[in-house]
Amino acid sequence: KNRDDLAGKKVLITAGPTREAFDPVRYLTNRSSGRMGYALAENAAERGAEVMLVSGPVAIEAPPKADLYPVESAAEMYDRVMELKERADIIIMCAAVADYAPANCAVHKMKKQESMTVELVKTKDILAELGREKKAFLAGFAAETQNLEQYAKDKLVRKNLDMIIANDVSAPEIGFDSSYNAVSIYKKNGETLHLPKDTKRKLAEKILTEIRNSI
Ligand code: PMT
């Protein structure tokens, strides 16, 4: 089933968290395990696509058939995606990119103090940048803890996407760092699809089928 239906397609997928350092030994990050993005990469490769997987630091193995581009920070992910985007027919931004990074990174390990303040500045929005001069089919994710549908649809329009895949990251046993998820897909043409709780592998297959049928 679905065998080779993505043959000849080049798919760029981002996955995992980013790490934003504020001294040589400390960083800010989030709970992304990379599983959702890696499941997409694995399924796309199984279906014959050429897969470029840009990944933040994760503890899981990359699918052997994908070309892995490891990155650490949001800025590094931005640079790598901008370099690879020209080659892609389909781009799926599944990474949990940090929205803020420390304004400065100390050269030496910071000494202990009674309290400290780390100034954060906004990172560049990779997905919004891709939407500005859109050439590939562009799918984003929306990680929300409330108003899932409205916030996801706002991102679909604001970032000029073809599709957004929304997940409720406050629900127990799905979302971040789980083998399971449940998603709602909102398409540019107004179509909506709700995919109930299932393994990330199964959901990845269904998401890619939706993308396949939309291009
Ligand atoms: O990795 P897992 O443990 O398997 O968990 C999967 C997941 C919950 C991380 C995944 O399903 C998911 O929701 N990924 C998107 C997380 C996220 O950053 O969502 P967001 O709503 O904050 O961002 C919206 C979109 O903008 C995302 O496609 C994100 O990749 C993109 N973005 C965000 C910030 C930024 N600076 N640049 C971006 O491109």
Residues whose N, C-alpha, C, O or C-beta is under 5 A from the ligand:
A	BS01	PMT	G16 R31 S32 S33 G34 R35 M36 G37 M93 C94 A95 A96 V97 A98 D99 T123 K124 D125 I126 L127 G140 F141 A142 A143 N167 G175 F176 D177 S178
